[in-house]
Amino acid sequence: RCWTDCAAESSDCMKSDAAVAPRRVAMPPKSPKLKAPAGGGVMNRVKVVIRLRPLQVRNELAESSNCIQYDVSQKLLWVVPKDVNDRKNKRQFDFDGLVGPESQQVDAFTAVLPAIEAVLEGVNGTVMCYGQTGSGKTYTLSNPAQGVQQGVMPRAFEHIFAHIKADNGVHDWKLSVQYVQIYCEHLMDLLNPGSEPLLREEPGTGVVYLQNAESIPVSSPAECVDLMNRGMSNRSTAKTLMNAESSRSHAMYMLTVVRSGGPELSTSTSALYLVDLAGSERVKKSGVQNAGLDEAISINVSLTALGRCIYAMADKRGKIMPPFRESKLTRLLQTALSGGGRTSLIICCAMGDSDVQETNSSLEFAQQAMRVQVKEVRREQLDMNALTVHLQSTVDAFHDKTNLVHKQAWEKVRAEALATQALLDKSRALKERLYNLEVMNRDLEGQISTTQGAKASGALPGAAEASTKLEQMKAQLDEALKECNEVTVMLPEIAAEYRELGGHAWHNGDTAKTEMYYDKALAAYTKCMGKDHPEVACSMGDLANVYCDQSRFGDAIRLYQAAYRIHIDAFGPDHVDTAGDLASLGLVYSVQGKHKEALPLLKDAYKIMERHLEDDHPNLLQVATFMEKSQLALKKK
């Protein structure tokens, strides 16, 4: 619905809206986040919220209230010309938000909340109030009262610290406050009036910062509000015809937030800029004189410079450089406006027809600001100390887990080794028993021969007893052979257990135990599978590797050669295992500096491996490396 400032004219106004199309001012697209150009980063447009001051604040007459008509739900407002004959040619504006005169302070806070929350994400945020003198800027932004009249700044402090509390200590938060004003082009510290702040620029980045300005750490919303009140008490104000306490300076409250730790292992540094601009004014209306006149001139000059910067930033052609150095205000706002953050403007407007010129000027400034786009920059960097601690703890945890696994595996293998040793002891006992039975068997067979000779001559002393004893011995012999065969069947498993024990000992760096277990594995494989089995050749390779670590190259070569003979008989010359034996021999010769003997072996091994392995296989790459080493060594000779 269309509201008018005079209830008697409301029905006529609604009828005229349908009959006459108002002039509409061209607006930029209202998408909340625009697509970024090549190079990354989200493009944010400056968001503008209009705050309409109630008429009764300055006791305007009801009949003078037809300057503005508005529709909060559609975020539209119309400025009605002061000339009665020209009122049908009203101008239409639409913005990102519209806070009507009947709205509460919380509505203004909610409208600029995205810019406030940016600081919690490592992005700069700016909330700036702009408007004519007496339009309610300071009330909207920094009213310290509790309840519904509380301003944007105290609400922002409470919101930020509520977020920090909800973080539950996951991150480490450090906040500090600076509060300055620009009075007649002089920069002053509102928290420490005795200091002389200076504007400085970081080399390379172009970021403008304050030097010599008091920076006070804060840990609660109450501390932030106390510093706000303390600064406001030092701010320059004066009485004018338009405002009993008119701000005669531009004020900027900077809340710096440093977040570190957490799963991101990074540190972000961002700032929330809360800017209360002095009101633009016409000297004729404000009635200022002498020093007040100088103040008004300085305010208007700096606001004009701000308008020029906004105009340049809104120029999509990019041919105009924003003149940030024209005034202290624009220089101070340079980082806030163009430093890669999110910016929200609260444009405060009066609704009386006596203010129609200032209202039009403020709304035109707001429209120009809505065309400004800034690429969002997240201001964070890796926390190298936290990253180092995290990586070290990860490595320690991995080592602890690995050591535990190896310890458990070692205990398991040790238990299995004891069981294997018991089987070997049993095997040796059976062999000894078999030997004794064979000796007894031969004695009994001798006795039987003697008995049979005696039987032929007619004398049979003890023949029946000898025959019975012989049968018993044969039964014992068969039983022993059966047990021996059972143990022999288990020898491959025993050999595999010894081989696994050797691998664990190798991992633990115990060369002596590694040699002992690999030697037992070789003996077990040879016993159960025969000396020409490929598994025996593999076991020879394991033991040869240990000999290489001990620099017993002669013993290693002997075993590699024996393994090569077994593999070539079993698989032929064109097999990977055969090539592996050739490569091992070549590597041993190369390590000893015998490159003339090593090179042909390595070449033959490479040719075979090249046909069977991938180009990036580690074994193939290792052989190629040693081939080049031997070739270079021979060329030098």
C-alpha positions as CSV (number, residue, x, y, z in Angstrom):
1,R,0.0,0.0,0.0
2,C,1.1,3.6,-0.6
3,W,1.4,5.7,2.5
4,T,1.1,9.5,2.4
5,D,2.1,11.9,5.1
6,C,-1.3,13.4,5.2
7,A,-4.2,11.1,6.0
8,A,-6.7,13.4,4.3
9,E,-4.8,13.0,1.0
10,S,-4.2,9.2,1.2
11,S,-7.1,8.2,-1.1
12,D,-6.2,10.8,-3.7
13,C,-2.6,9.7,-3.6
14,M,-3.5,6.1,-4.2
15,K,-5.7,7.0,-7.2
16,S,-3.0,9.2,-8.7
17,D,-0.5,6.4,-8.4
18,A,-2.5,4.3,-10.8
19,A,-3.1,7.1,-13.2
20,V,0.3,8.6,-13.4
21,A,3.5,6.5,-13.7
22,P,6.2,8.1,-11.5
23,R,9.7,8.8,-12.8
24,R,11.8,5.7,-12.0
25,V,15.5,6.1,-11.4
26,A,17.7,3.4,-13.0
27,M,19.0,0.9,-10.5
28,P,21.8,-1.6,-10.5
29,P,20.9,-5.4,-10.2
30,K,20.0,-6.4,-6.7
31,S,21.6,-9.8,-6.5
32,P,23.1,-10.3,-3.1
33,K,26.4,-11.8,-4.5
34,L,27.6,-11.1,-8.0
35,K,29.7,-13.4,-10.1
36,A,33.4,-12.7,-9.7
37,P,35.6,-12.0,-12.7
38,A,38.5,-14.3,-13.6
39,G,40.9,-14.7,-10.8
40,G,38.5,-15.8,-8.0
41,G,36.8,-14.0,-5.2
42,V,33.1,-13.1,-4.7
43,M,32.0,-9.6,-5.9
44,N,29.9,-7.8,-3.3
45,R,27.8,-4.8,-4.1
46,V,27.4,-2.1,-1.5
47,K,24.1,-2.6,0.2
48,V,22.0,0.5,1.0
49,V,19.2,0.7,3.6
50,I,17.0,3.8,4.0
51,R,16.0,4.9,7.5
52,L,13.1,7.3,7.7
53,R,13.0,9.6,10.7
54,P,9.6,10.1,12.3
55,L,8.2,13.5,11.9
56,Q,7.5,14.2,15.5
57,V,11.2,14.3,16.3
58,R,11.5,17.9,15.1
59,N,7.8,18.7,15.5
60,E,7.1,19.1,11.8
61,L,3.5,19.9,11.0
62,A,1.4,17.1,9.6
63,E,0.6,19.0,6.4
64,S,4.4,19.2,5.7
65,S,4.8,15.4,5.8
66,N,4.0,14.7,2.2
67,C,7.6,14.8,1.1
68,I,8.0,11.0,1.1
69,Q,5.6,8.1,0.4
70,Y,6.9,4.6,0.9
71,D,6.1,0.9,0.8
72,V,8.2,-1.1,3.3
73,S,7.2,-4.5,1.9
74,Q,8.3,-3.6,-1.6
75,K,11.3,-1.5,-0.4
76,L,10.1,1.4,-2.5
77,L,9.8,5.1,-1.7
78,W,8.7,8.2,-3.7
79,V,9.9,11.7,-3.2
80,V,7.1,14.2,-3.8
81,P,8.1,17.6,-5.2
82,K,7.6,20.6,-3.0
83,D,5.8,22.5,-5.7
84,V,2.1,21.7,-5.4
85,N,1.7,21.9,-9.2
86,D,4.4,19.4,-9.8
87,R,3.5,16.7,-7.2
88,K,2.4,14.2,-9.8
89,N,6.0,14.0,-11.1
90,K,7.3,12.2,-8.0
91,R,10.6,10.3,-8.1
92,Q,10.6,6.6,-7.3
93,F,13.6,4.8,-5.6
94,D,14.1,1.2,-4.6
95,F,16.9,0.0,-2.3
96,D,18.1,-3.1,-0.5
97,G,16.2,-2.3,2.6
98,L,13.7,0.3,3.9
99,V,13.2,1.0,7.6
100,G,10.0,3.1,8.1
101,P,9.4,5.6,10.8
102,E,7.2,3.1,12.7
103,S,10.0,0.5,12.6
104,Q,12.3,-0.5,15.6
105,Q,16.0,-0.2,15.9
106,V,16.4,-3.9,15.6
107,D,15.1,-3.6,12.0
108,A,18.0,-1.4,11.1
109,F,20.4,-3.8,12.8
110,T,19.0,-6.8,10.9
111,A,19.3,-5.0,7.6
112,V,23.1,-4.5,8.0
113,L,23.8,-7.8,9.8
114,P,25.7,-9.4,6.8
115,A,28.3,-6.7,6.9
116,I,28.7,-7.2,10.7
117,E,29.0,-11.0,10.4
118,A,31.7,-10.6,7.8
119,V,34.3,-9.9,10.5
120,L,33.6,-13.3,12.0
121,E,34.6,-14.9,8.7
122,G,37.9,-13.1,8.3
123,V,36.5,-10.4,6.0
124,N,36.3,-6.7,6.6
125,G,32.9,-5.2,7.3
126,T,31.7,-1.6,7.1
127,V,28.5,0.0,8.4
128,M,28.2,3.7,7.6
129,C,25.5,6.2,8.4
130,Y,25.0,9.0,6.0
131,G,22.4,11.8,5.8
132,Q,21.6,15.4,6.6
133,T,22.0,17.0,10.0
134,G,19.3,15.9,12.4
135,S,18.1,12.9,10.4
136,G,18.9,10.3,13.2
137,K,22.3,9.0,12.2
138,T,23.9,8.9,15.7
139,Y,20.7,7.6,17.2
140,T,20.5,4.8,14.7
141,L,24.1,3.8,14.9
142,S,25.3,4.4,18.5
143,N,22.4,4.9,20.9
144,P,23.6,3.2,24.1
145,A,20.1,2.8,25.6
146,Q,18.9,-0.7,26.5
147,G,15.8,-2.3,25.0
148,V,14.1,-1.4,21.8
149,Q,16.0,1.9,21.5
150,Q,19.5,0.3,21.5
151,G,21.6,1.2,18.5
152,V,23.3,-0.9,15.8
153,M,26.7,-0.7,17.5
154,P,25.8,-2.2,20.9
155,R,23.7,-4.9,19.1
156,A,26.6,-5.7,16.9
157,F,28.9,-6.1,19.9
158,E,26.4,-8.5,21.6
159,H,26.0,-10.5,18.3
160,I,29.8,-10.9,17.8
161,F,30.5,-12.0,21.4
162,A,27.5,-14.4,21.3
163,H,29.1,-16.0,18.2
164,I,32.5,-16.3,20.1
165,K,30.8,-17.9,23.1
166,A,29.0,-20.4,20.8
167,D,32.4,-21.3,19.3
168,N,33.1,-23.1,22.6
169,G,36.8,-22.5,22.6
170,V,37.5,-24.1,19.2
171,H,39.3,-20.9,18.1
172,D,41.3,-18.3,20.0
173,W,39.8,-14.9,19.6
174,K,41.5,-11.5,20.3
175,L,39.5,-8.3,19.9
176,S,40.7,-4.7,20.2
177,V,39.1,-1.3,19.7
178,Q,40.2,2.0,18.2
179,Y,38.0,5.1,18.0
180,V,38.9,8.3,16.1
181,Q,37.2,11.4,14.7
182,I,38.0,13.8,11.9
183,Y,37.2,17.4,13.0
184,C,38.0,20.2,10.5
185,E,40.4,17.9,8.7
186,H,42.2,17.1,11.9
187,L,42.5,13.4,13.0
188,M,41.9,12.9,16.8
189,D,41.9,9.9,19.0
190,L,38.6,9.8,21.0
191,L,40.0,7.2,23.5
192,N,43.2,9.1,24.1
193,P,42.7,12.8,23.3
194,G,46.3,13.6,24.1
195,S,47.7,11.5,21.3
196,E,48.2,12.5,17.6
197,P,47.1,9.7,15.3
198,L,48.6,9.5,11.8
199,L,47.4,7.8,8.6
200,R,50.0,5.4,7.2
201,E,50.0,3.1,4.2
202,E,51.4,-0.5,4.2
203,P,54.0,-0.8,1.4
204,G,52.9,-3.2,-1.4
205,T,49.3,-3.7,-0.1
206,G,48.2,-0.1,0.0
207,V,46.2,-0.8,3.2
208,V,45.7,2.4,5.2
209,Y,46.1,2.1,8.9
210,L,46.2,4.3,12.0
211,Q,49.5,5.0,13.7
212,N,49.7,6.3,17.3
213,A,46.0,5.6,17.9
214,E,45.1,4.0,21.2
215,S,44.2,0.3,20.7
216,I,42.4,-1.3,23.7
217,P,41.8,-5.0,24.0
218,V,38.2,-6.0,24.8
219,S,36.6,-9.2,26.0
220,S,32.9,-8.5,26.4
221,P,30.1,-6.4,24.9
222,A,30.0,-4.2,28.0
223,E,33.7,-3.2,27.5
224,C,33.0,-2.3,23.9
225,V,30.0,-0.1,24.9
226,D,32.0,1.6,27.6
227,L,34.7,2.6,25.1
228,M,31.9,3.8,22.7
229,N,30.5,6.0,25.4
230,R,33.9,7.2,26.4
231,G,34.7,8.2,22.8
232,M,31.3,9.8,22.3
233,S,31.9,12.0,25.4
234,N,35.1,13.4,23.7
235,R,33.4,13.9,20.3
236,S,32.8,17.4,19.0
237,T,29.1,18.5,19.0
238,A,27.3,21.8,18.9
239,K,23.7,23.1,18.9
240,T,22.2,24.2,15.6
241,L,18.8,25.2,14.4
242,M,18.3,21.7,13.0
243,N,19.7,19.6,16.0
244,A,20.2,20.3,19.6
245,E,23.4,18.1,19.7
246,S,24.7,18.1,16.1
247,S,27.8,16.1,15.5
248,R,30.5,18.4,14.1
249,S,32.9,15.6,13.2
250,H,33.1,12.3,11.4
251,A,33.6,9.4,13.8
252,M,34.9,5.9,13.1
253,Y,34.8,3.0,15.6
254,M,37.1,0.1,14.6
255,L,36.7,-3.3,16.1
256,T,39.6,-5.6,15.1
257,V,39.1,-9.3,15.3
258,V,41.9,-11.9,15.2
259,R,40.9,-15.5,15.1
260,S,43.5,-18.3,15.3
261,G,43.7,-22.0,15.9
262,G,40.9,-24.4,15.2
263,P,40.7,-27.0,12.4
264,E,41.6,-24.5,9.7
265,L,45.2,-24.0,11.2
266,S,45.1,-20.4,10.0
267,T,45.0,-16.9,11.5
268,S,42.5,-14.4,10.2
269,T,42.6,-10.7,10.9
270,S,39.6,-8.5,10.0
271,A,38.0,-5.2,11.1
272,L,34.5,-3.9,11.6
273,Y,34.3,-0.2,10.7
274,L,31.4,1.6,12.2
275,V,31.2,5.1,10.8
276,D,29.0,7.9,11.9
277,L,29.4,10.7,9.4
278,A,28.6,14.3,10.3
279,G,25.5,15.5,8.6
280,S,25.5,17.5,5.4
281,E,23.8,20.9,6.0
282,R,22.9,24.2,4.4
283,V,24.2,27.1,6.4
284,K,21.0,29.0,5.8
285,K,18.9,26.3,7.6
286,S,21.4,25.4,10.3
287,G,22.1,29.0,11.2
288,V,25.8,28.3,12.2
289,Q,28.3,31.2,12.5
290,N,32.0,31.8,13.1
291,A,33.6,28.4,14.2
292,G,30.4,26.6,13.4
293,L,30.6,28.0,9.8
294,D,34.1,26.6,9.4
295,E,32.9,23.2,10.7
296,A,30.0,23.2,8.3
297,I,32.4,24.0,5.4
298,S,34.8,21.3,6.4
299,I,32.0,18.7,6.7
300,N,30.5,19.5,3.3
301,V,33.9,19.5,1.6
302,S,34.8,16.1,3.0
303,L,31.4,14.7,2.1
304,T,31.8,16.1,-1.4
305,A,35.1,14.2,-1.6
306,L,33.4,11.1,-0.4
307,G,30.8,11.5,-3.2
308,R,33.5,11.9,-5.8
309,C,35.2,8.6,-4.6
310,I,31.8,6.8,-4.7
311,Y,31.2,8.1,-8.2
312,A,34.7,6.9,-9.4
313,M,34.3,3.5,-7.8
314,A,30.9,3.1,-9.4
315,D,32.3,3.8,-12.9
316,K,32.4,0.4,-14.6
317,R,34.8,1.7,-17.2
318,G,37.4,2.0,-14.5
319,K,38.9,5.1,-16.1
320,I,38.6,7.3,-13.0
321,M,40.8,6.8,-10.0
322,P,38.9,7.3,-6.8
323,P,40.4,10.5,-5.2
324,F,40.9,9.1,-1.7
325,R,43.7,11.5,-0.9
326,E,41.4,14.6,-1.3
327,S,40.4,14.5,2.4
328,K,41.2,12.9,5.7
329,L,37.8,11.3,5.6
330,T,38.2,9.5,2.3
331,R,41.7,8.5,3.1
332,L,40.6,7.0,6.4
333,L,37.7,5.2,4.6
334,Q,39.9,3.9,1.8
335,T,40.5,0.5,3.4
336,A,36.9,0.2,4.6
337,L,35.4,1.0,1.1
338,S,37.9,-0.6,-1.3
339,G,39.7,-3.1,1.0
340,G,37.8,-6.3,-0.2
341,G,35.1,-6.3,2.5
342,R,31.3,-6.1,2.8
343,T,29.8,-2.6,3.1
344,S,26.3,-1.5,4.1
345,L,25.1,2.1,4.1
346,I,22.3,3.4,6.3
347,I,20.9,6.5,4.6
348,C,18.9,8.5,7.2
349,C,16.3,10.8,5.7
350,A,13.8,13.3,7.1
351,M,10.3,13.2,5.8
352,G,9.2,16.9,6.0
353,D,8.8,18.8,2.7
354,S,11.2,21.4,4.0
355,D,13.9,18.7,3.7
356,V,13.1,17.6,0.2
357,Q,16.3,19.0,-1.3
358,E,18.6,17.2,1.2
359,T,16.5,14.0,0.9
360,N,16.9,14.0,-2.9
361,S,20.6,14.5,-2.5
362,S,21.0,11.7,0.0
363,L,19.0,9.3,-2.1
364,E,21.0,10.1,-5.2
365,F,24.2,9.5,-3.2
366,A,22.7,6.1,-2.1
367,Q,21.9,5.1,-5.6
368,Q,25.4,5.9,-6.8
369,A,26.8,3.8,-3.9
370,M,24.7,0.8,-4.9
371,R,26.7,0.7,-8.2
372,V,30.0,0.1,-6.3
373,Q,31.3,-3.5,-6.5
374,V,34.2,-4.8,-4.4
375,K,35.9,-8.2,-4.6
376,E,35.7,-9.9,-1.3
377,V,39.0,-10.8,0.3
378,R,39.4,-13.2,3.1
379,R,42.3,-12.0,5.3
380,E,43.8,-15.1,6.6
381,Q,47.2,-16.9,6.5
382,L,48.4,-20.2,7.7
383,D,49.4,-20.4,11.3
384,M,52.8,-22.0,10.9
385,N,53.2,-22.7,14.7
386,A,49.8,-24.4,14.9
387,L,50.5,-26.3,11.7
388,T,53.8,-27.5,13.0
389,V,52.2,-28.7,16.3
390,H,49.4,-30.4,14.4
391,L,51.8,-32.2,12.0
392,Q,54.1,-33.3,14.8
393,S,51.2,-34.7,16.8
394,T,50.0,-36.5,13.7
395,V,53.4,-38.0,13.1
396,D,53.7,-39.0,16.8
397,A,50.3,-40.6,16.7
398,F,51.3,-42.5,13.6
399,H,54.5,-43.7,15.1
400,D,52.7,-44.8,18.3
401,K,50.2,-46.7,16.2
402,T,52.9,-48.2,14.1
403,N,55.0,-49.3,17.1
404,L,51.9,-50.8,18.7
405,V,51.1,-52.8,15.5
406,H,54.7,-54.0,15.2
407,K,54.8,-54.9,18.9
408,Q,51.6,-56.9,18.6
409,A,52.8,-58.6,15.4
410,W,56.1,-59.3,17.0
411,E,54.5,-61.0,20.0
412,K,52.3,-63.0,17.7
413,V,55.2,-64.1,15.5
414,R,57.2,-64.9,18.6
415,A,54.5,-67.1,19.9
416,E,54.3,-68.8,16.5
417,A,58.1,-69.2,16.5
418,L,58.0,-71.0,19.8
419,A,55.4,-73.3,18.4
420,T,57.5,-73.8,15.3
421,Q,60.6,-74.5,17.4
422,A,58.6,-77.1,19.3
423,L,57.7,-78.8,16.0
424,L,61.3,-78.8,14.9
425,D,62.4,-80.3,18.2
426,K,59.7,-82.9,17.7
427,S,61.0,-83.5,14.2
428,R,64.6,-84.0,15.4
429,A,63.3,-86.4,18.1
430,L,61.4,-88.4,15.5
431,K,64.5,-88.5,13.3
432,E,66.6,-89.8,16.2
433,R,63.8,-92.3,17.0
434,L,63.7,-93.5,13.4
435,Y,67.5,-93.9,13.4
436,N,67.3,-96.1,16.5
437,L,64.5,-98.1,15.1
438,E,66.4,-98.7,11.9
439,V,69.4,-99.9,13.9
440,M,67.2,-102.3,15.9
441,N,65.5,-103.4,12.7
442,R,68.9,-104.3,11.2
443,D,69.8,-106.3,14.4
444,L,66.5,-108.1,14.4
445,E,66.9,-108.9,10.7
446,G,70.3,-110.4,11.6
447,Q,68.8,-112.4,14.3
448,I,66.1,-113.7,12.0
449,S,68.7,-114.8,9.5
450,T,70.5,-116.6,12.2
451,T,67.3,-118.2,13.3
452,Q,66.4,-119.3,9.8
453,G,69.9,-120.9,9.5
454,A,69.4,-122.7,12.8
455,K,65.9,-123.8,11.6
456,A,67.5,-125.3,8.5
457,S,69.9,-127.3,10.7
458,G,67.1,-128.3,13.0
459,A,67.9,-126.0,16.0
460,L,65.3,-123.2,16.8
461,P,66.2,-121.5,20.1
462,G,64.1,-118.4,20.7
463,A,62.8,-118.1,17.1
464,A,59.2,-117.3,18.0
465,E,60.3,-114.5,20.4
466,A,62.5,-112.9,17.8
467,S,59.8,-113.0,15.2
468,T,57.3,-111.3,17.6
469,K,59.8,-108.6,18.5
470,L,60.5,-107.9,14.8
471,E,56.8,-107.3,14.1
472,Q,56.6,-104.9,17.0
473,M,59.6,-103.0,15.8
474,K,58.2,-102.7,12.3
475,A,54.9,-101.3,13.8
476,Q,56.9,-98.7,15.8
477,L,58.9,-97.9,12.7
478,D,55.8,-97.3,10.6
479,E,54.3,-95.1,13.3
480,A,57.5,-93.0,13.5
481,L,57.6,-92.6,9.7
482,K,53.9,-91.4,9.8
483,E,54.7,-88.8,12.4
484,C,57.8,-87.7,10.4
485,N,55.7,-87.3,7.3
486,E,53.2,-85.1,9.2
487,V,56.0,-82.9,10.4
488,T,57.5,-82.7,6.9
489,V,54.1,-81.6,5.5
490,M,54.2,-78.7,8.0
491,L,57.7,-77.6,7.0
492,P,56.4,-75.0,4.4
493,E,54.3,-73.3,7.0
494,I,57.3,-73.4,9.4
495,A,59.5,-71.8,6.7
496,A,56.9,-69.1,6.0
497,E,56.8,-68.3,9.7
498,Y,60.6,-68.0,9.8
499,R,60.5,-65.7,6.8
500,E,57.9,-63.5,8.4
501,L,60.0,-63.3,11.6
502,G,63.0,-62.3,9.5
503,G,60.9,-59.5,7.9
504,H,59.9,-58.1,11.3
505,A,63.5,-58.3,12.6
506,W,64.7,-56.5,9.4
507,H,62.1,-53.7,10.2
508,N,63.4,-53.4,13.7
509,G,67.0,-53.1,12.5
510,D,68.1,-56.4,14.1
511,T,70.4,-57.8,11.4
512,A,71.6,-60.8,13.5
513,K,68.1,-62.1,14.1
514,T,67.2,-61.4,10.5
515,E,70.0,-63.5,9.3
516,M,69.2,-66.3,11.7
517,Y,65.5,-66.5,10.7
518,Y,66.2,-66.2,7.0
519,D,68.8,-69.0,7.3
520,K,66.3,-71.2,9.1
521,A,63.6,-70.4,6.4
522,L,66.1,-71.4,3.7
523,A,66.9,-74.7,5.5
524,A,63.2,-75.5,5.9
525,Y,62.3,-74.7,2.3
526,T,65.2,-76.8,1.1
527,K,64.2,-79.7,3.3
528,C,60.5,-79.9,2.3
529,M,60.7,-78.7,-1.3
530,G,64.1,-79.6,-2.6
531,K,67.1,-77.5,-3.4
532,D,65.9,-76.6,-6.9
533,H,62.5,-75.2,-6.0
534,P,61.7,-71.5,-6.9
535,E,60.7,-70.8,-3.3
536,V,64.2,-71.8,-2.2
537,A,65.6,-69.3,-4.7
538,C,63.4,-66.5,-3.2
539,S,64.6,-67.4,0.3
540,M,68.2,-67.3,-1.0
541,G,67.5,-63.7,-2.2
542,D,66.2,-62.7,1.2
543,L,69.4,-64.0,2.9
544,A,71.6,-62.4,0.2
545,N,70.0,-59.0,0.9
546,V,71.1,-59.4,4.5
547,Y,74.6,-60.2,3.5
548,C,74.7,-57.0,1.4
549,D,73.8,-55.0,4.4
550,Q,76.6,-56.7,6.2
551,S,79.0,-55.9,3.3
552,R,79.5,-59.7,2.8
553,F,79.3,-59.2,-1.0
554,G,81.0,-62.6,-1.8
555,D,78.4,-64.6,0.1
556,A,75.6,-62.4,-1.4
557,I,76.9,-63.0,-5.0
558,R,77.0,-66.8,-4.3
559,L,73.4,-66.9,-3.2
560,Y,72.2,-64.6,-6.1
561,Q,74.0,-66.8,-8.6
562,A,72.4,-70.0,-7.1
563,A,69.0,-68.3,-7.2
564,Y,69.5,-67.3,-10.8
565,R,70.3,-70.9,-11.8
566,I,67.2,-72.2,-10.1
567,H,64.9,-69.5,-11.7
568,I,66.3,-70.0,-15.2
569,D,65.8,-73.8,-14.9
570,A,62.3,-73.3,-13.6
571,F,61.0,-70.3,-15.6
572,G,63.5,-69.7,-18.4
573,P,65.6,-66.7,-19.2
574,D,62.7,-64.3,-20.1
575,H,61.1,-64.1,-16.7
576,V,60.8,-61.3,-14.1
577,D,62.3,-63.4,-11.3
578,T,65.2,-64.3,-13.5
579,A,65.7,-60.6,-14.3
580,G,65.5,-59.8,-10.6
581,D,68.5,-62.1,-9.9
582,L,70.5,-60.5,-12.7
583,A,69.6,-57.0,-11.4
584,S,70.6,-58.0,-7.9
585,L,74.0,-59.2,-9.1
586,G,74.5,-56.1,-11.2
587,L,73.6,-53.9,-8.2
588,V,76.1,-55.7,-6.0
589,Y,78.9,-55.3,-8.5
590,S,78.0,-51.6,-9.1
591,V,78.1,-50.9,-5.3
592,Q,81.6,-52.5,-5.2
593,G,82.7,-50.3,-8.1
594,K,82.9,-53.2,-10.5
595,H,81.0,-51.4,-13.3
596,K,82.5,-53.5,-16.1
597,E,80.9,-56.7,-14.6
598,A,77.7,-54.8,-13.5
599,L,76.8,-53.1,-16.8
600,P,76.0,-56.2,-18.9
601,L,74.0,-57.8,-16.1
602,L,72.0,-54.6,-15.6
603,K,71.3,-54.3,-19.4
604,D,70.1,-57.8,-19.6
605,A,67.8,-57.3,-16.6
606,Y,66.5,-54.0,-18.0
607,K,65.5,-55.6,-21.3
608,I,63.5,-58.4,-19.6
609,M,61.9,-56.1,-17.1
610,E,61.0,-53.6,-19.8
611,R,58.8,-56.2,-21.5
612,H,56.9,-57.1,-18.3
613,L,56.8,-54.0,-16.1
614,E,55.3,-50.6,-16.4
615,D,57.5,-47.7,-17.3
616,D,57.3,-46.1,-13.8
617,H,57.8,-49.4,-11.9
618,P,60.3,-48.8,-9.0
619,N,62.4,-51.8,-9.9
620,L,62.8,-50.7,-13.5
621,L,63.7,-47.2,-12.5
622,Q,66.3,-48.4,-10.0
623,V,67.9,-50.6,-12.7
624,A,68.0,-47.7,-15.1
625,T,69.6,-45.5,-12.5
626,F,72.4,-47.9,-11.8
627,M,72.9,-48.5,-15.5
628,E,73.5,-44.8,-16.0
629,K,75.8,-44.8,-13.0
630,S,77.9,-47.6,-14.4
631,Q,78.0,-46.1,-17.9
632,L,79.2,-42.8,-16.6
633,A,81.9,-44.5,-14.5
634,L,83.2,-46.5,-17.4
635,K,83.3,-43.4,-19.7
636,K,85.4,-41.6,-17.1
637,K,87.9,-44.4,-17.2
